[in-house]
Amino acid sequence: MKKKQPQISEDKILETSWELLGEEGIEKFSMRRLADRLGIQAPSLYWYFKSKQNLYQRLANQVSKVILEEFHSEGDWKEQLTGLAVTMRSVLYRYPCSTQLMMMTLPHEPDIIRFTNRMLLCVESAPLEQEQKLQVITTLVNYVSYFVLDDYQHERNVSAILKDKDKDKDKGALPGEEIIHLLDSMSETEAGLFRRMFTNGLFELMGTDGAFEFGLKLILSGVEQVIKERESSM
């Protein structure tokens, strides 16, 4: 009896892609692995997506669409940028490797273009030159993207180290303990301030809501300063 082929669709491929990205990361993602997960031959995927890059484009478009759907902030440019940053961070966290996907794709999908246009509208009322408005959006997007990516990579690094420790029969020191041993071998001139900040737990603030809000405040305060300087020179 001939084996029945699994029913697949574009939505099913996208859904399974997110699952695979969450489990293995973008480094190990491939059309072959995706096909294996779907229970089909790899060439079948190319009926729906002509290349892996094309699939990445559609995944990034999906993320852009979700951000647009969840972003409802009103108010002045500052309030809108704050709402945009918070919404973007929330969505990027929920979709594995979405930050990398957004960085790897071009605005060749409708919702990516709509998302970009909506971001630009956030600063349309700000008393800035057009190129300055574009730079504000670029800076904000880079900040949110790097914040999410840094947190994601940190978790993966710690997980990999702990996994290696489990495999090692001798099981050496944990990541934090290794850093302390290293700092103890360094002089006050070389690492004094770093040592005090580390032992006081300040580095644990990285990736937190408070850290994100403070960084966002710095960006918005900088924009306000540029506006004041521009107005005073007119």
C-alpha positions in Angstrom: 0.0 0.0 0.0 1.4 3.4 -1.0 2.3 5.6 2.0 0.1 8.6 2.3 1.9 11.9 2.0 1.5 14.4 4.9 -0.8 17.3 4.1 1.2 20.5 4.1 0.5 24.2 3.4 2.3 27.4 3.5 1.0 28.1 7.0 2.1 24.7 8.2 5.6 25.3 6.8 5.8 28.6 8.6 4.5 27.2 11.9 7.0 24.3 11.7 9.8 26.6 10.8 9.3 28.6 14.0 9.3 25.3 16.0 12.6 24.2 14.4 14.2 27.7 14.9 13.2 27.5 18.6 14.7 24.1 19.1 17.9 24.3 17.1 18.5 28.0 16.3 19.1 29.6 12.9 22.6 28.2 12.7 21.3 24.7 12.1 18.2 25.6 10.2 18.0 24.1 6.7 15.3 23.2 4.2 16.3 19.5 4.6 15.8 19.6 8.3 12.5 21.4 7.8 11.3 18.8 5.3 12.3 16.0 7.6 10.2 17.6 10.4 7.3 17.9 8.1 7.7 14.3 6.9 8.2 15.3 3.2 10.9 15.4 0.6 13.0 18.6 0.6 12.1 19.4 -3.1 8.4 19.6 -2.1 9.1 22.8 -0.1 10.2 24.6 -3.2 6.6 24.5 -4.5 5.9 27.0 -1.7 9.2 28.8 -1.2 11.7 29.1 -4.0 14.7 29.3 -1.6 15.6 29.4 2.1 16.0 33.2 1.7 12.5 33.4 0.4 11.2 31.5 3.4 13.1 33.8 5.7 11.5 36.8 4.0 8.0 35.3 4.7 8.9 34.6 8.3 10.1 38.2 8.8 7.0 39.4 7.1 4.9 37.5 9.6 6.8 39.1 12.5 6.2 42.5 11.0 2.5 41.8 10.7 2.2 40.8 14.3 4.0 43.9 15.5 1.7 46.0 13.4 -1.4 44.2 14.9 -0.2 44.7 18.5 1.1 48.2 18.2 -1.7 50.6 19.1 0.2 53.5 20.8 -1.1 57.0 20.3 0.2 60.3 21.5 3.2 62.4 20.6 6.3 61.1 18.9 7.9 60.1 22.2 4.9 58.1 23.4 4.6 56.4 20.0 8.3 55.5 19.9 8.1 54.1 23.4 5.1 52.0 22.5 6.8 50.8 19.3 9.9 49.7 21.1 8.0 47.8 23.8 5.8 46.1 21.3 8.7 45.2 19.0 10.7 43.7 21.9 7.7 41.7 23.1 7.1 40.2 19.6 10.7 39.5 18.9 11.0 37.5 22.1 8.1 35.3 21.2 9.3 34.3 17.8 12.6 32.4 17.9 15.5 33.9 16.0 13.1 36.6 14.6 15.7 39.3 15.3 18.3 37.6 13.1 15.6 37.0 10.4 14.7 40.7 10.4 18.4 41.6 10.0 18.9 39.1 7.2 16.0 40.2 5.0 15.2 43.1 2.7 11.9 45.0 2.6 10.5 43.0 -0.2 7.3 41.9 1.6 4.2 43.9 2.1 4.0 43.8 5.8 7.7 44.6 6.2 7.0 47.8 4.2 3.9 48.6 6.2 5.8 48.1 9.4 8.6 50.4 8.2 6.1 53.0 7.1 4.3 52.9 10.5 7.6 53.4 12.3 8.4 56.5 10.2 4.9 57.9 11.0 5.8 57.7 14.7 8.3 60.6 14.2 6.5 62.5 11.5 5.3 65.1 13.9 8.8 65.6 15.5 10.5 68.9 14.5 13.4 67.2 12.8 14.8 67.0 9.3 13.7 64.0 7.3 17.1 62.3 7.4 17.1 62.8 11.2 13.8 61.1 11.5 15.1 58.1 9.5 18.1 58.0 11.8 15.9 58.0 14.9 14.0 55.0 13.7 17.2 53.2 12.6 18.8 53.8 16.0 15.7 52.6 17.9 15.3 49.5 15.8 19.0 48.7 16.2 18.7 49.1 19.9 15.7 46.9 20.4 17.1 44.3 18.0 20.5 44.1 19.7 18.9 44.0 23.2 16.8 41.0 22.2 19.6 39.3 20.3 22.1 39.8 23.1 19.7 38.3 25.7 19.0 35.4 23.3 22.6 34.7 22.7 23.5 34.9 26.4 20.9 32.3 27.2 22.2 30.0 24.5 25.8 30.4 25.7 24.9 29.6 29.3 22.8 26.6 28.2 25.6 25.3 26.0 28.2 25.6 28.9 25.8 23.8 31.3 25.2 21.1 28.8 28.9 20.5 28.4 29.3 20.4 32.2 26.6 17.6 32.3 28.6 15.6 29.8 31.9 16.1 31.7 32.4 13.6 34.5 34.6 16.0 36.4 32.0 18.8 36.2 34.1 21.9 36.7 33.0 25.3 38.0 29.8 26.9 36.9 30.0 29.9 34.5 29.8 32.5 37.3 32.3 30.6 39.4 34.7 30.5 36.4 34.5 34.3 36.0 35.2 34.8 39.7 38.3 32.5 39.5 39.5 34.5 36.5 38.9 37.9 38.2 40.8 36.7 41.3 43.8 36.1 39.1 43.8 39.7 37.8 45.0 42.8 39.4 42.9 45.8 40.7 44.2 47.9 37.8 43.2 45.3 35.2 39.8 44.4 36.5 39.0 46.2 39.8 35.8 48.0 38.7 34.6 45.0 36.7 35.1 42.7 39.7 33.1 45.0 42.0 30.2 45.4 39.6 30.2 41.6 39.0 30.2 40.6 42.7 27.5 43.2 43.4 25.3 41.5 40.8 25.0 44.5 38.5 25.5 42.4 35.4 22.4 40.5 36.3 20.5 43.6 35.4 21.4 43.0 31.7 18.4 41.9 29.7 15.8 43.0 32.3 12.9 45.4 31.8 14.6 48.0 33.8 17.7 47.9 31.7 15.6 48.1 28.5 13.6 51.1 29.8 16.8 52.9 30.8 18.4 52.4 27.4 15.2 53.6 25.7 15.2 56.6 27.9 18.7 57.5 26.8 17.7 57.4 23.2 14.6 59.5 23.6 16.4 62.0 25.7 19.0 62.3 23.0 16.4 62.9 20.4 14.9 65.7 22.6 18.3 67.2 23.0 18.7 67.3 19.2 15.3 69.0 18.8 16.3 71.6 21.4 19.6 72.3 19.7 17.8 72.6 16.3 15.2 75.0 17.7 17.7 77.2 19.4 19.7 77.6 16.2 16.7 78.7 14.2 
